[in-house]
Each structure stands twice: as structure tokens, then as C-alpha cells.
């Protein structure tokens, strides 16, 4: 019994030391610009499982544990927005058994977000699910909608979970919505016009101008319109492809590709990524101002 108590005390002391060390490092990092928005492409769960002779489902579970740690670090650092690429539309093409396991895990973890002891409660996180949610099976979609409704009043931090998402689908969706909105506006204006020859000519010219879709019209209908563009995109496993993720939003974004597989990502990777961003930030800001 005494040995068990001693072990527990050591664990508590170690955790306190780790927390204190993180706070010291974060204070040093805060001398430079802290990213407002970090996006993660969580690559390498399946390779991690193969490397350690685990089944694919266990690889995704290990990846979820890594995600919880990374979210904690980001919010402690002062990053307000975190986006994760959880499941691509293209991932539906994988083996049915794997997709089923991932969807089961998604539902389990989404429902876990609403528990009192979850990080959502601890950090006051508002959760958004980003993507074509109609592609999800109904229990997962309903769980996502419930989580968004339950956290809608939280305002300290934001977590955006890209689920059934690709950037090309997002862009097509935004253009379609912008066209539908403009068409509805024009139909309303036409219904108000006086039916005479002169007003018809004026009305036709007005419609020609108003039918043109502007950049702002498209951007406001993006799934990601609820958040500013990311400052950093982190893709693990050493890959440098965006894989159809936030193509519209990453023009002036710093890309960081640590060689670690996603379940292996750690505190030091986040620190190194932020340091590299701080070095590149003046150049990125200059490029933004030139446009």
C-alpha cells in the first residue's frame, strides 16, 4: 500500500513538473507572435498500427489520444482556433470494415465531448463540424449536430472538425450557394419592378451587373467561414501534400511537416512548429500586404 502511494505521489509530482515546464516554454514563445489558428492533417494512424502490429482501429484510437494532448497544448499556448482533418470524402473509398470502425470511433468520441470532464468543458471550446455532413451515417451526423448545439455558447476557444470534407467539395458548395442566393435576390427585385418598357430596360441592365458573383459572395458560403484562415498547417509523417485540405484558405499559411506519425506527435513538435512559424511570419505578413 505504501509503495502504491509513493508511486502515485511520484506521478503527481511528475505531472506538476511537466505542466510547469510547459508554462515556462509557452511564456518564452509568447515573446513572438502566437498563431491564432493551427490546422492539423492527422496522417499516419494506419502506418503506426502496422509498425506496432496493431489492428487499424487501434491505430486510430492511439491517434485520438495524441489529438487530446495536442489540443491541450494548443489551448494552453493561447491558440484560439484549431482545425483537424478527421475524415476526407475520399476516405469513404477505403475498405468498408475500416470505414465502419472509424465511424464507430467518431460517434463514441463525439458523444464524449459532451461529458462534464471533457476538455470542451475545461477550456470553454465551441465545436464546429465542417464538411458535407449529409454523407455521414445518421447516428454520427446527429451526434455532431448535438455537440455543435451544446457548445454554441462557448467562446474561449474553437475546435473545427473537418468530417466528410474535401476542399473542392467546399468550393463547389460555396459557389452553388452564392449563385442560389444571387438568383433569389434578382427574382425578388424583378417582382418589385413596374411593368413598363422603360423600367424593363433599366431592370435588365441592373440584373446583368447583379448576377456577377464576387469573391466575397463565395467566401461567406465556405464551410470554413466561421474561422479565420490558418496560420500554420501541420501534416505529420513527413508528407508535404495538402491532400485537398483548406486549399482556399492556405495561400499565406506556413506548412510544417514533421516526420513523426500522427500518434507519435508530441509537445516538442508543436514548439518547433511555432518557432519556425515565428521566423517565417514577417515574410508571410509582407506577402499578404502585397496583395
C-alpha atoms as a printed R data frame, in Angstrom:
    type eleno elety resid chain resno       x      y       z
1   ATOM     1    CA   UNK     A     1   0.000  0.000   0.000
2   ATOM     2    CA   UNK     A     2   2.832  2.378   0.919
3   ATOM     3    CA   UNK     A     3   4.582  1.582  -2.361
4   ATOM     4    CA   UNK     A     4   1.399  2.367  -4.304
5   ATOM     5    CA   UNK     A     5   1.001  5.725  -2.535
6   ATOM     6    CA   UNK     A     6   4.631  6.539  -3.267
7   ATOM     7    CA   UNK     A     7   4.117  5.751  -6.966
8   ATOM     8    CA   UNK     A     8   1.022  7.970  -7.089
9   ATOM     9    CA   UNK     A     9   2.897 10.847  -5.452
10  ATOM    10    CA   UNK     A    10   5.705 10.483  -7.978
11  ATOM    11    CA   UNK     A    11   3.217 10.563 -10.864
12  ATOM    12    CA   UNK     A    12   1.532 13.672  -9.484
13  ATOM    13    CA   UNK     A    13   4.879 15.407  -8.959
14  ATOM    14    CA   UNK     A    14   5.985 14.484 -12.471
15  ATOM    15    CA   UNK     A    15   2.758 15.883 -13.943
16  ATOM    16    CA   UNK     A    16   3.200 19.122 -11.987
17  ATOM    17    CA   UNK     A    17   6.759 19.415 -13.241
18  ATOM    18    CA   UNK     A    18   5.649 18.840 -16.857
19  ATOM    19    CA   UNK     A    19   2.912 21.461 -16.506
20  ATOM    20    CA   UNK     A    20   5.343 23.991 -15.034
21  ATOM    21    CA   UNK     A    21   7.865 23.297 -17.817
22  ATOM    22    CA   UNK     A    22   5.191 23.812 -20.480
23  ATOM    23    CA   UNK     A    23   4.142 27.115 -18.939
24  ATOM    24    CA   UNK     A    24   7.754 28.327 -18.927
25  ATOM    25    CA   UNK     A    25   8.256 27.359 -22.571
26  ATOM    26    CA   UNK     A    26   4.937 28.937 -23.592
27  ATOM    27    CA   UNK     A    27   5.942 32.161 -21.841
28  ATOM    28    CA   UNK     A    28   9.144 32.235 -23.863
29  ATOM    29    CA   UNK     A    29   7.233 31.545 -27.091
30  ATOM    30    CA   UNK     A    30   4.794 34.363 -26.291
31  ATOM    31    CA   UNK     A    31   7.592 36.882 -26.839
32  ATOM    32    CA   UNK     A    32   6.989 36.269 -30.556
33  ATOM    33    CA   UNK     A    33   3.695 36.121 -32.490
34  ATOM    34    CA   UNK     A    34   1.423 33.292 -31.351
35  ATOM    35    CA   UNK     A    35  -0.584 31.696 -34.174
36  ATOM    36    CA   UNK     A    36  -4.295 32.371 -33.925
37  ATOM    37    CA   UNK     A    37  -5.251 29.262 -35.916
38  ATOM    38    CA   UNK     A    38  -3.434 25.944 -36.362
39  ATOM    39    CA   UNK     A    39  -4.740 23.196 -38.652
40  ATOM    40    CA   UNK     A    40  -3.655 19.553 -38.428
41  ATOM    41    CA   UNK     A    41  -3.658 16.839 -41.082
42  ATOM    42    CA   UNK     A    42  -3.508 13.750 -38.872
43  ATOM    43    CA   UNK     A    43  -1.532 11.460 -41.154
44  ATOM    44    CA   UNK     A    44  -0.024  8.120 -40.178
45  ATOM    45    CA   UNK     A    45  -2.512  6.311 -37.928
46  ATOM    46    CA   UNK     A    46  -2.600  3.212 -40.138
47  ATOM    47    CA   UNK     A    47   1.180  3.112 -40.594
48  ATOM    48    CA   UNK     A    48   1.614  3.455 -36.842
49  ATOM    49    CA   UNK     A    49  -0.687  0.464 -36.327
50  ATOM    50    CA   UNK     A    50   1.269 -1.628 -38.852
51  ATOM    51    CA   UNK     A    51   4.604 -0.657 -37.266
52  ATOM    52    CA   UNK     A    52   3.445 -1.899 -33.879
53  ATOM    53    CA   UNK     A    53   1.446 -4.910 -35.111
54  ATOM    54    CA   UNK     A    54  -1.850 -3.355 -34.082
55  ATOM    55    CA   UNK     A    55  -5.111 -3.513 -35.952
56  ATOM    56    CA   UNK     A    56  -6.115 -0.378 -37.858
57  ATOM    57    CA   UNK     A    57  -8.796  0.548 -35.343
58  ATOM    58    CA   UNK     A    58  -6.210  0.678 -32.547
59  ATOM    59    CA   UNK     A    59  -4.073  2.989 -34.668
60  ATOM    60    CA   UNK     A    60  -6.938  5.470 -34.878
61  ATOM    61    CA   UNK     A    61  -7.520  5.200 -31.118
62  ATOM    62    CA   UNK     A    62  -3.864  5.979 -30.482
63  ATOM    63    CA   UNK     A    63  -4.253  8.924 -32.829
64  ATOM    64    CA   UNK     A    64  -7.192 10.193 -30.782
65  ATOM    65    CA   UNK     A    65  -5.078 10.191 -27.603
66  ATOM    66    CA   UNK     A    66  -2.418 12.203 -29.425
67  ATOM    67    CA   UNK     A    67  -5.105 14.640 -30.566
68  ATOM    68    CA   UNK     A    68  -6.311 15.241 -26.997
69  ATOM    69    CA   UNK     A    69  -2.777 16.084 -25.879
70  ATOM    70    CA   UNK     A    70  -2.197 18.381 -28.842
71  ATOM    71    CA   UNK     A    71  -5.458 20.260 -28.259
72  ATOM    72    CA   UNK     A    72  -4.492 20.788 -24.630
73  ATOM    73    CA   UNK     A    73  -1.095 22.192 -25.637
74  ATOM    74    CA   UNK     A    74  -2.598 24.496 -28.278
75  ATOM    75    CA   UNK     A    75  -5.207 25.985 -25.966
76  ATOM    76    CA   UNK     A    76  -2.674 26.399 -23.146
77  ATOM    77    CA   UNK     A    77  -0.399 28.259 -25.578
78  ATOM    78    CA   UNK     A    78  -3.213 30.662 -26.448
79  ATOM    79    CA   UNK     A    79  -4.155 29.350 -29.899
80  ATOM    80    CA   UNK     A    80  -7.864 30.145 -30.239
81  ATOM    81    CA   UNK     A    81  -8.735 28.121 -33.359
82  ATOM    82    CA   UNK     A    82  -7.686 24.528 -34.026
83  ATOM    83    CA   UNK     A    83  -8.836 22.651 -37.120
84  ATOM    84    CA   UNK     A    84  -8.363 18.925 -37.620
85  ATOM    85    CA   UNK     A    85  -8.771 16.919 -40.824
86  ATOM    86    CA   UNK     A    86 -10.643 13.981 -39.310
87  ATOM    87    CA   UNK     A    87 -12.150 12.225 -42.330
88  ATOM    88    CA   UNK     A    88 -11.990 13.068 -46.023
89  ATOM    89    CA   UNK     A    89 -14.772 12.356 -48.502
90  ATOM    90    CA   UNK     A    90 -12.161 10.265 -50.311
91  ATOM    91    CA   UNK     A    91 -11.750  8.115 -47.189
92  ATOM    92    CA   UNK     A    92 -15.185  6.614 -47.858
93  ATOM    93    CA   UNK     A    93 -13.441  4.649 -50.634
94  ATOM    94    CA   UNK     A    94 -11.431  2.648 -48.095
95  ATOM    95    CA   UNK     A    95 -12.365 -0.864 -47.031
96  ATOM    96    CA   UNK     A    96 -15.921 -0.922 -45.603
97  ATOM    97    CA   UNK     A    97 -14.728 -2.530 -42.375
98  ATOM    98    CA   UNK     A    98 -12.207  0.255 -41.779
99  ATOM    99    CA   UNK     A    99 -14.743  2.988 -42.549
100 ATOM   100    CA   UNK     A   100 -17.217  1.335 -40.166
101 ATOM   101    CA   UNK     A   101 -14.645  1.222 -37.357
102 ATOM   102    CA   UNK     A   102 -13.690  4.857 -37.886
103 ATOM   103    CA   UNK     A   103 -17.342  5.944 -37.885
104 ATOM   104    CA   UNK     A   104 -17.956  3.982 -34.658
105 ATOM   105    CA   UNK     A   105 -14.938  5.681 -33.085
106 ATOM   106    CA   UNK     A   106 -16.129  9.078 -34.327
107 ATOM   107    CA   UNK     A   107 -19.550  8.621 -32.771
108 ATOM   108    CA   UNK     A   108 -18.053  7.430 -29.482
109 ATOM   109    CA   UNK     A   109 -15.652 10.377 -29.234
110 ATOM   110    CA   UNK     A   110 -18.170 12.990 -30.385
111 ATOM   111    CA   UNK     A   111 -20.554 11.852 -27.666
112 ATOM   112    CA   UNK     A   112 -17.623 12.006 -25.247
113 ATOM   113    CA   UNK     A   113 -17.189 15.720 -25.987
114 ATOM   114    CA   UNK     A   114 -20.393 16.413 -24.061
115 ATOM   115    CA   UNK     A   115 -19.288 14.760 -20.839
116 ATOM   116    CA   UNK     A   116 -18.640 17.054 -17.883
117 ATOM   117    CA   UNK     A   117 -14.982 16.082 -17.599
118 ATOM   118    CA   UNK     A   118 -14.206 16.591 -21.309
119 ATOM   119    CA   UNK     A   119 -11.680 19.183 -22.496
120 ATOM   120    CA   UNK     A   120 -14.581 21.057 -24.147
121 ATOM   121    CA   UNK     A   121 -15.895 21.953 -20.695
122 ATOM   122    CA   UNK     A   122 -12.432 22.618 -19.259
123 ATOM   123    CA   UNK     A   123 -11.318 25.063 -21.951
124 ATOM   124    CA   UNK     A   124 -14.689 26.519 -22.971
125 ATOM   125    CA   UNK     A   125 -14.397 25.176 -26.518
126 ATOM   126    CA   UNK     A   126 -17.013 25.723 -29.193
127 ATOM   127    CA   UNK     A   127 -17.133 22.799 -31.623
128 ATOM   128    CA   UNK     A   128 -17.936 23.024 -35.324
129 ATOM   129    CA   UNK     A   129 -18.191 20.079 -37.699
130 ATOM   130    CA   UNK     A   130 -17.078 21.194 -41.149
131 ATOM   131    CA   UNK     A   131 -17.989 19.366 -44.347
132 ATOM   132    CA   UNK     A   132 -20.787 17.635 -46.194
133 ATOM   133    CA   UNK     A   133 -22.407 16.143 -43.101
134 ATOM   134    CA   UNK     A   134 -25.226 14.589 -45.140
135 ATOM   135    CA   UNK     A   135 -22.705 11.958 -46.284
136 ATOM   136    CA   UNK     A   136 -22.347 10.661 -42.713
137 ATOM   137    CA   UNK     A   137 -24.467  7.866 -41.373
138 ATOM   138    CA   UNK     A   138 -27.329  9.248 -39.318
139 ATOM   139    CA   UNK     A   139 -26.114  8.444 -35.754
140 ATOM   140    CA   UNK     A   140 -22.776 10.191 -36.407
141 ATOM   141    CA   UNK     A   141 -24.456 13.200 -38.013
142 ATOM   142    CA   UNK     A   142 -26.947 13.550 -35.164
143 ATOM   143    CA   UNK     A   143 -24.150 13.289 -32.600
144 ATOM   144    CA   UNK     A   144 -22.230 16.031 -34.441
145 ATOM   145    CA   UNK     A   145 -25.287 18.296 -34.556
146 ATOM   146    CA   UNK     A   146 -25.915 17.709 -30.846
147 ATOM   147    CA   UNK     A   147 -22.306 18.589 -29.983
148 ATOM   148    CA   UNK     A   148 -22.471 21.818 -32.002
149 ATOM   149    CA   UNK     A   149 -25.722 22.851 -30.333
150 ATOM   150    CA   UNK     A   150 -24.439 22.005 -26.844
151 ATOM   151    CA   UNK     A   151 -21.235 24.082 -27.246
152 ATOM   152    CA   UNK     A   152 -22.653 27.038 -29.209
153 ATOM   153    CA   UNK     A   153 -22.317 29.432 -26.230
154 ATOM   154    CA   UNK     A   154 -18.668 28.596 -25.515
155 ATOM   155    CA   UNK     A   155 -16.372 31.419 -26.632
156 ATOM   156    CA   UNK     A   156 -12.904 30.876 -25.166
157 ATOM   157    CA   UNK     A   157 -11.621 28.582 -27.924
158 ATOM   158    CA   UNK     A   158 -12.833 26.899 -31.109
159 ATOM   159    CA   UNK     A   159 -12.353 23.387 -32.476
160 ATOM   160    CA   UNK     A   160 -13.237 22.771 -36.120
161 ATOM   161    CA   UNK     A   161 -13.508 19.106 -37.100
162 ATOM   162    CA   UNK     A   162 -13.429 18.524 -40.860
163 ATOM   163    CA   UNK     A   163 -15.596 15.464 -41.355
164 ATOM   164    CA   UNK     A   164 -16.748 14.210 -44.774
165 ATOM   165    CA   UNK     A   165 -14.722 17.125 -46.122
166 ATOM   166    CA   UNK     A   166 -12.632 17.999 -49.150
167 ATOM   167    CA   UNK     A   167 -11.665 21.486 -50.231
168 ATOM   168    CA   UNK     A   168 -13.006 21.004 -53.754
169 ATOM   169    CA   UNK     A   169 -16.393 19.982 -52.330
170 ATOM   170    CA   UNK     A   170 -16.324 23.077 -50.101
171 ATOM   171    CA   UNK     A   171 -15.606 25.376 -53.062
172 ATOM   172    CA   UNK     A   172 -18.328 23.827 -55.238
173 ATOM   173    CA   UNK     A   173 -20.787 24.114 -52.353
174 ATOM   174    CA   UNK     A   174 -19.889 27.787 -51.800
175 ATOM   175    CA   UNK     A   175 -20.276 28.690 -55.482
176 ATOM   176    CA   UNK     A   176 -23.635 26.909 -55.703
177 ATOM   177    CA   UNK     A   177 -24.904 28.682 -52.578
178 ATOM   178    CA   UNK     A   178 -23.685 32.065 -53.847
179 ATOM   179    CA   UNK     A   179 -25.454 31.548 -57.194
180 ATOM   180    CA   UNK     A   180 -28.670 30.455 -55.487
181 ATOM   181    CA   UNK     A   181 -28.579 33.486 -53.210
182 ATOM   182    CA   UNK     A   182 -27.969 35.890 -56.091
183 ATOM   183    CA   UNK     A   183 -30.733 34.273 -58.155
184 ATOM   184    CA   UNK     A   184 -33.203 34.640 -55.274
185 ATOM   185    CA   UNK     A   185 -32.249 38.298 -54.820
186 ATOM   186    CA   UNK     A   186 -32.764 39.047 -58.504
187 ATOM   187    CA   UNK     A   187 -36.112 37.272 -58.600
188 ATOM   188    CA   UNK     A   188 -37.250 39.376 -55.649
189 ATOM   189    CA   UNK     A   189 -36.095 42.617 -57.310
190 ATOM   190    CA   UNK     A   190 -37.767 41.697 -60.600
191 ATOM   191    CA   UNK     A   191 -41.056 41.036 -58.817
192 ATOM   192    CA   UNK     A   192 -40.947 44.612 -57.489
193 ATOM   193    CA   UNK     A   193 -40.378 46.297 -60.842
194 ATOM   194    CA   UNK     A   194 -43.110 48.263 -62.543
195 ATOM   195    CA   UNK     A   195 -44.238 46.513 -65.716
196 ATOM   196    CA   UNK     A   196 -43.441 49.121 -68.382
197 ATOM   197    CA   UNK     A   197 -40.908 49.297 -71.210
198 ATOM   198    CA   UNK     A   198 -38.504 51.804 -69.659
199 ATOM   199    CA   UNK     A   199 -38.308 50.044 -66.303
200 ATOM   200    CA   UNK     A   200 -37.690 46.719 -68.055
201 ATOM   201    CA   UNK     A   201 -34.612 48.126 -69.823
202 ATOM   202    CA   UNK     A   202 -33.243 49.550 -66.567
203 ATOM   203    CA   UNK     A   203 -34.068 46.329 -64.760
204 ATOM   204    CA   UNK     A   204 -32.245 44.196 -67.348
205 ATOM   205    CA   UNK     A   205 -29.080 46.301 -67.043
206 ATOM   206    CA   UNK     A   206 -29.274 46.139 -63.267
207 ATOM   207    CA   UNK     A   207 -29.674 42.368 -63.354
208 ATOM   208    CA   UNK     A   208 -26.646 41.956 -65.631
209 ATOM   209    CA   UNK     A   209 -24.489 43.651 -63.010
210 ATOM   210    CA   UNK     A   210 -26.034 41.971 -60.008
211 ATOM   211    CA   UNK     A   211 -25.776 38.469 -61.484
212 ATOM   212    CA   UNK     A   212 -21.979 38.607 -61.312
213 ATOM   213    CA   UNK     A   213 -20.683 36.563 -58.364
214 ATOM   214    CA   UNK     A   214 -17.976 38.335 -56.369
215 ATOM   215    CA   UNK     A   215 -15.181 36.839 -54.289
216 ATOM   216    CA   UNK     A   216 -16.903 37.893 -51.059
217 ATOM   217    CA   UNK     A   217 -20.097 36.096 -52.149
218 ATOM   218    CA   UNK     A   218 -18.213 32.810 -52.419
219 ATOM   219    CA   UNK     A   219 -16.151 33.243 -49.248
220 ATOM   220    CA   UNK     A   220 -19.126 33.854 -46.997
221 ATOM   221    CA   UNK     A   221 -20.621 30.490 -48.042
222 ATOM   222    CA   UNK     A   222 -17.455 28.482 -47.334
223 ATOM   223    CA   UNK     A   223 -17.805 25.837 -44.642
224 ATOM   224    CA   UNK     A   224 -14.747 27.442 -43.011
225 ATOM   225    CA   UNK     A   225 -16.232 30.946 -42.995
226 ATOM   226    CA   UNK     A   226 -16.716 30.582 -39.222
227 ATOM   227    CA   UNK     A   227 -12.946 30.887 -38.646
228 ATOM   228    CA   UNK     A   228 -10.019 32.999 -39.880
229 ATOM   229    CA   UNK     A   229  -7.545 31.421 -42.301
230 ATOM   230    CA   UNK     A   230  -4.992 29.164 -40.569
231 ATOM   231    CA   UNK     A   231  -1.535 30.482 -39.735
232 ATOM   232    CA   UNK     A   232   0.061 27.017 -39.674
233 ATOM   233    CA   UNK     A   233  -0.861 23.707 -41.281
234 ATOM   234    CA   UNK     A   234   0.831 20.710 -39.663
235 ATOM   235    CA   UNK     A   235   0.908 17.446 -41.578
236 ATOM   236    CA   UNK     A   236   2.601 14.559 -39.818
237 ATOM   237    CA   UNK     A   237   4.533 11.594 -41.294
238 ATOM   238    CA   UNK     A   238   6.761 13.862 -43.381
239 ATOM   239    CA   UNK     A   239   4.235 14.305 -46.184
240 ATOM   240    CA   UNK     A   240   4.104 17.759 -47.790
241 ATOM   241    CA   UNK     A   241   0.804 17.384 -49.687
242 ATOM   242    CA   UNK     A   242  -2.324 19.249 -48.592
243 ATOM   243    CA   UNK     A   243  -4.493 16.359 -49.844
244 ATOM   244    CA   UNK     A   244  -7.488 18.535 -50.728
245 ATOM   245    CA   UNK     A   245  -7.484 20.257 -47.322
246 ATOM   246    CA   UNK     A   246  -8.183 24.001 -46.973
247 ATOM   247    CA   UNK     A   247  -6.856 24.795 -50.450
248 ATOM   248    CA   UNK     A   248  -8.775 28.090 -50.491
249 ATOM   249    CA   UNK     A   249  -7.584 29.219 -47.049
250 ATOM   250    CA   UNK     A   250  -3.846 28.391 -47.055
251 ATOM   251    CA   UNK     A   251  -2.362 30.861 -49.554
252 ATOM   252    CA   UNK     A   252  -0.269 32.610 -46.872
253 ATOM   253    CA   UNK     A   253  -0.008 29.756 -44.429
254 ATOM   254    CA   UNK     A   254   3.163 28.216 -43.001
255 ATOM   255    CA   UNK     A   255   3.398 24.472 -43.776
256 ATOM   256    CA   UNK     A   256   5.128 22.226 -41.235
257 ATOM   257    CA   UNK     A   257   5.751 18.520 -41.911
258 ATOM   258    CA   UNK     A   258   7.374 16.641 -39.011
259 ATOM   259    CA   UNK     A   259   8.450 13.090 -39.822
260 ATOM   260    CA   UNK     A   260   6.592 11.657 -36.794
261 ATOM   261    CA   UNK     A   261   3.443  9.671 -37.493
262 ATOM   262    CA   UNK     A   262   0.342 11.273 -36.007
263 ATOM   263    CA   UNK     A   263   0.145  9.087 -32.845
264 ATOM   264    CA   UNK     A   264   3.813  9.987 -32.230
265 ATOM   265    CA   UNK     A   265   3.320 13.765 -32.358
266 ATOM   266    CA   UNK     A   266   4.395 15.438 -29.144
267 ATOM   267    CA   UNK     A   267   4.838 18.732 -27.341
268 ATOM   268    CA   UNK     A   268   8.262 19.312 -28.900
269 ATOM   269    CA   UNK     A   269   6.797 19.128 -32.415
270 ATOM   270    CA   UNK     A   270   4.316 21.870 -31.577
271 ATOM   271    CA   UNK     A   271   7.054 24.063 -30.080
272 ATOM   272    CA   UNK     A   272   9.287 23.576 -33.103
273 ATOM   273    CA   UNK     A   273   6.429 24.310 -35.490
274 ATOM   274    CA   UNK     A   274   5.561 27.559 -33.691
275 ATOM   275    CA   UNK     A   275   9.232 28.648 -33.631
276 ATOM   276    CA   UNK     A   276   9.508 28.066 -37.393
277 ATOM   277    CA   UNK     A   277   6.266 29.989 -37.935
278 ATOM   278    CA   UNK     A   278   7.585 32.913 -35.903
279 ATOM   279    CA   UNK     A   279  10.673 33.054 -38.126
280 ATOM   280    CA   UNK     A   280   8.552 32.978 -41.286
281 ATOM   281    CA   UNK     A   281   5.759 35.256 -40.043
282 ATOM   282    CA   UNK     A   282   7.265 38.620 -41.143
283 ATOM   283    CA   UNK     A   283   7.681 37.295 -44.705
284 ATOM   284    CA   UNK     A   284   4.137 35.879 -44.760
285 ATOM   285    CA   UNK     A   285   2.685 39.178 -43.495
286 ATOM   286    CA   UNK     A   286   4.620 41.072 -46.160
287 ATOM   287    CA   UNK     A   287   3.164 38.818 -48.863
288 ATOM   288    CA   UNK     A   288  -0.355 39.367 -47.533
289 ATOM   289    CA   UNK     A   289   0.045 43.153 -47.693
290 ATOM   290    CA   UNK     A   290   1.311 42.999 -51.285
291 ATOM   291    CA   UNK     A   291  -1.998 41.527 -52.487
